[in-house]
Amino acid sequence: MLGLGWIVALGVGMSAEAADLQARIRATPPGGTLHVPAGRYAGPIRLDRPIRLIGEGWPVLEAGGRGTVVWIQANDVTLEGFVIRGSGDSLTDEDAGVRVENARRVRIAGNRLEDVLFGIYLKNTHASEITANTIVGKDLPLGRRGDGIRLWWSHGNVIRGNVVTHSRDVIAWFSRDNRFEANTVTGSRYGLHFMYAQDADVRRNRFERNSTGIVVMYSERVRLVENDIARHDGPSAVGILLKDSDDVEVRRNRIVWNKAGIFWDNSPARTDAWNEVRENLLLWNVVAFVFQLNVRRNRIAHNYIVENLQSVEIPGGGTLTGNEWTWDGRGNFWSDYVGYDLQGDGVGDVPYRAEALLDQLTDRYPQLRLLAWSPAGLVLEGVGRLLPLFPVRPRIEDPRPLTDLPAMFRSAFPREGDGPVVWSLGGLALVLLGGLLIKAVRQ
């Protein structure tokens, strides 16, 4: 009977090593530890009892392109030190590298996941940890990929120190009290995505070269603190998108070289809620802030808006009202502020108004942004200031703009990249325009 069992196992495609591993898992008492030596083990591997499964020498668990590689369906499971690869590619079945269901206190740490549709999927899983894993999605078009890390109705989890690339999103659906810390997400759709989530804490992560950095939708009490969000410059790229979300805190983030730095769409949605955006650096973005005209109840202060192609955009035009632009009597630093500070207290004596003529035109005709930093654009802006023939209404007004840029932000500017090239071209345009003016005067 034992020999017949081995024949049947091998007949359905499971190697002797994999059959031995599943048998050893079943033989391990609840709460025990099983050390797995280097080798190749065919999935699916099922962990349905409390166990610590520890890989030594990077053993490989692989599913050969079918189904989910590792299923965890028990409390108090640890999975550590494995290469997990080759899940199926069915979005309907949600094939994954590691799938955890109906569990608590699960720890998935220090694994390498490769060629997986969904990377790590927590479903109805609470008080668990996903730490120090590397996750690489399948080589599929963006619309066919699964999520690198997905939480569905999963609360009180910690996602820390993971590296995710070539996936769709890192996402939390209908989940609360989760912490995302020191993760890196690149080459994906949304670096981090919240849908109907509450009380999330997002700190010291890096999101770079995705379609969009962080998306907060229909969520409440999400805190985004000290994250690096850079180089999201595709057709609809945004550093941070806030849509129909309430009591969101955005503080001390570096938002650099994105098509749009922060985009507001009906946020907050509740009439008794406020969002706070403070102490962020927005540098070298095409547009720093984009607001839909109906956006109200945001406190936006102590931010540093530096050398963006455009500071504020309101698609379709108009003047934004119902938001607060100061905190403790101080507003924001705007590098295009042309006022003065006679008292020397670091606060401008005249308000900052976003009212450049070219910017006003680009609100209605975004294609005109091609003129920015060009001789034609500079001439248009100069004429608009010297000969105000066209009525220009300020899109926003900061009554107490800051005039000093802190040293910590000066030293934090990227030293390499495309930003200096853009502004050098702008300087070249100024030189050419000056030459044309001098020639005209001489003639």
Number of C-alpha atoms within 10 A of each C-alpha: 6 6 8 9 10 15 13 11 15 14 10 8 12 19 17 14 13 22 19 14 18 18 11 14 23 15 11 17 13 15 13 14 16 17 13 19 14 13 14 15 22 23 29 22 21 17 22 16 19 21 23 22 21 19 21 14 13 19 18 21 24 27 23 15 18 16 21 30 26 25 19 23 20 20 23 18 27 20 21 22 21 23 21 27 31 26 32 23 23 18 13 6 10 18 24 35 34 25 21 24 18 15 21 22 18 26 20 22 22 19 21 22 28 19 23 33 32 33 32 24 23 25 19 16 25 25 16 24 19 22 22 19 25 21 28 22 27 24 13 15 10 16 9 14 23 26 26 30 24 21 25 19 18 26 26 18 25 19 21 22 20 23 19 27 21 24 33 28 32 26 23 25 18 16 26 25 18 24 18 22 21 18 24 19 27 22 21 26 26 29 32 25 20 26 19 17 27 25 19 24 18 23 21 19 24 20 27 24 22 29 25 31 32 27 20 24 19 18 27 25 19 24 19 22 21 21 23 20 28 26 24 30 19 13 8 10 22 32 33 26 23 22 19 19 29 28 23 25 18 22 20 20 22 24 29 27 27 30 24 30 32 24 23 22 19 18 30 25 20 13 10 9 17 19 23 18 20 23 20 23 24 28 25 29 29 20 25 30 21 21 20 18 19 14 18 23 21 21 19 21 25 23 24 25 26 21 19 26 20 24 23 26 27 23 16 14 19 17 14 18 14 11 16 17 23 20 14 7 11 18 27 27 27 24 17 17 16 12 15 16 15 10 9 11 11 17 23 25 18 15 18 23 20 23 18 20 21 21 26 23 16 21 20 15 14 14 10 14 18 11 14 19 21 19 19 14 18 18 14 16 18 15 14 17 14 8 9 11 9 10 9 16 15 17 22 19 18 22 20 22 30 28 22 17 17 10 8 8 13 9 9 10 13 13 9 8 10 12 17 13 11 14 16 12 13 17 14 15 19 17 13 14 17 13 12 12 12 11 10 9 8 6 6
